[in-house]
Amino acid sequence: MEFVTYDDAADFLDVSTALYEQDPVRHTIALTVLRQLAITPRSGVPRPLLVTIQDDGALIGAAFRTPPWPIGVSGVPRHAIPALIDFLTAGGHEISGVSGPRPEADRFAELWTSATGQTSTERMAQRLYRLGSLRPPVADGEWRPATEDDLPLLVSWRHGFIEDAHAPMAEPDWPEGQLRRDLAASRPHGIWTVAANPVSYAAVTPPVGGMSKVSPVFTPRQHRGRGYGSAITAAVSRWALDNGATDVVLFTDLANPTSNSIYQKLGYLPVLDAVDHRFQQSN
């Protein structure tokens, strides 16, 4: 097997897109993250790890990592994982964790910890859902697209989402910088309002290979339990469908049965289970 690394996300996408777009639902994170990175490169942050895998001249896999997040292995076939780990360890690449469909991510974590002596902790078990027939809920209020004027509110709510999800941040001003880039790139952030007061929000990516991903969805604690999160999720899902998406997807935390039930009521159907492992140096 041959492993090729890339300095530029656009160059990496030129090579890997055909692989990822064979199954845009499975590779939703890769396609959305890498497309955003290619459109608006970030300066002053660690360089991403972008690697393709070839066998006898044919592209068979791809993996990527944007520090501090784990390496994404949805595009790595199971039989190539041992060789990928050999390549990464030989090159001295630091890997904070692994995320992807459970079979591949579990296998990577097993072999990585064996090769490096590190330990692995399962941070989150997730389920990927794809929208079937959208069934919008009945809820007070209405939705509107967010604008630049909403940036302070969105930054606050994004911090709330990060805190709830125990997610890492690439740099201290990451939420604001990312939101500015999203709004500039016309990535819709929808706000649910009641009597003109914002009570919940969700974002969705513009279609890539016919696929749009809903994330994040956040409702402040004082507004929860009233259906606002479901309503805004349905609203941005409809936006994606109306703007050319044939597949609308989202991830849920399997430890949260409420969110899994809510999204299924909206018409989302389970596709696969995924997992996020984090690595630590052993004592």
Secondary structure in CASP SS format (residue, H / E / C, confidence):
PFRMAT SS
TARGET T0000
AUTHOR 0000-0000-0000
METHOD secondary structure of the structure
MODEL  1
M C 1.00
E E 1.00
F E 1.00
V E 1.00
T E 1.00
Y C 1.00
D C 1.00
D C 1.00
A H 1.00
A H 1.00
D H 1.00
F H 1.00
L H 1.00
D H 1.00
V H 1.00
S H 1.00
T H 1.00
A H 1.00
L H 1.00
Y H 1.00
E C 1.00
Q C 1.00
D C 1.00
P C 1.00
V C 1.00
R C 1.00
H C 1.00
T H 1.00
I H 1.00
A H 1.00
L H 1.00
T H 1.00
V H 1.00
L H 1.00
R H 1.00
Q H 1.00
L H 1.00
A H 1.00
I H 1.00
T C 1.00
P C 1.00
R C 1.00
S C 1.00
G C 1.00
V C 1.00
P C 1.00
R C 1.00
P C 1.00
L E 1.00
L E 1.00
V E 1.00
T E 1.00
I E 1.00
Q E 1.00
D E 1.00
D C 1.00
G C 1.00
A E 1.00
L E 1.00
I E 1.00
G E 1.00
A E 1.00
A E 1.00
F E 1.00
R E 1.00
T C 1.00
P C 1.00
P C 1.00
W C 1.00
P C 1.00
I E 1.00
G E 1.00
V C 1.00
S C 1.00
G C 1.00
V C 1.00
P C 1.00
R H 1.00
H H 1.00
A H 1.00
I H 1.00
P H 1.00
A H 1.00
L H 1.00
I H 1.00
D H 1.00
F H 1.00
L H 1.00
T H 1.00
A H 1.00
G C 1.00
G C 1.00
H C 1.00
E C 1.00
I C 1.00
S C 1.00
G E 1.00
V E 1.00
S E 1.00
G E 1.00
P E 1.00
R H 1.00
P H 1.00
E H 1.00
A H 1.00
D H 1.00
R H 1.00
F H 1.00
A H 1.00
E H 1.00
L H 1.00
W H 1.00
T H 1.00
S H 1.00
A H 1.00
T H 1.00
G C 1.00
Q C 1.00
T E 1.00
S E 1.00
T E 1.00
E E 1.00
R E 1.00
M E 1.00
A E 1.00
Q E 1.00
R E 1.00
L E 1.00
Y E 1.00
R E 1.00
L E 1.00
G C 1.00
S C 1.00
L C 1.00
R C 1.00
P C 1.00
P C 1.00
V C 1.00
A C 1.00
D C 1.00
G C 1.00
E E 1.00
W E 1.00
R E 1.00
P E 1.00
A C 1.00
T C 1.00
E H 1.00
D H 1.00
D H 1.00
L H 1.00
P H 1.00
L H 1.00
L H 1.00
V H 1.00
S H 1.00
W H 1.00
R H 1.00
H H 1.00
G H 1.00
F H 1.00
I H 1.00
E H 1.00
D H 1.00
A H 1.00
H C 1.00
A C 1.00
P C 1.00
M C 1.00
A C 1.00
E C 1.00
P C 1.00
D C 1.00
W H 1.00
P H 1.00
E H 1.00
G H 1.00
Q H 1.00
L H 1.00
R H 1.00
R H 1.00
D H 1.00
L H 1.00
A H 1.00
A C 1.00
S C 1.00
R C 1.00
P C 1.00
H E 1.00
G E 1.00
I E 1.00
W E 1.00
T E 1.00
V E 1.00
A C 1.00
A C 1.00
N E 1.00
P E 1.00
V E 1.00
S E 1.00
Y E 1.00
A E 1.00
A E 1.00
V E 1.00
T C 1.00
P C 1.00
P C 1.00
V E 1.00
G C 1.00
G C 1.00
M E 1.00
S E 1.00
K E 1.00
V E 1.00
S E 1.00
P E 1.00
V E 1.00
F E 1.00
T C 1.00
P C 1.00
R H 1.00
Q H 1.00
H H 1.00
R C 1.00
G C 1.00
R C 1.00
G C 1.00
Y H 1.00
G H 1.00
S H 1.00
A H 1.00
I H 1.00
T H 1.00
A H 1.00
A H 1.00
V H 1.00
S H 1.00
R H 1.00
W H 1.00
A H 1.00
L H 1.00
D H 1.00
N C 1.00
G C 1.00
A C 1.00
T C 1.00
D E 1.00
V E 1.00
V E 1.00
L E 1.00
F E 1.00
T E 1.00
D E 1.00
L C 1.00
A C 1.00
N C 1.00
P H 1.00
T H 1.00
S H 1.00
N H 1.00
S H 1.00
I H 1.00
Y H 1.00
Q H 1.00
K H 1.00
L H 1.00
G C 1.00
Y E 1.00
L E 1.00
P E 1.00
V E 1.00
L E 1.00
D E 1.00
A E 1.00
V E 1.00
D E 1.00
H E 1.00
R E 1.00
F E 1.00
Q E 1.00
Q C 1.00
S C 1.00
N C 1.00
END
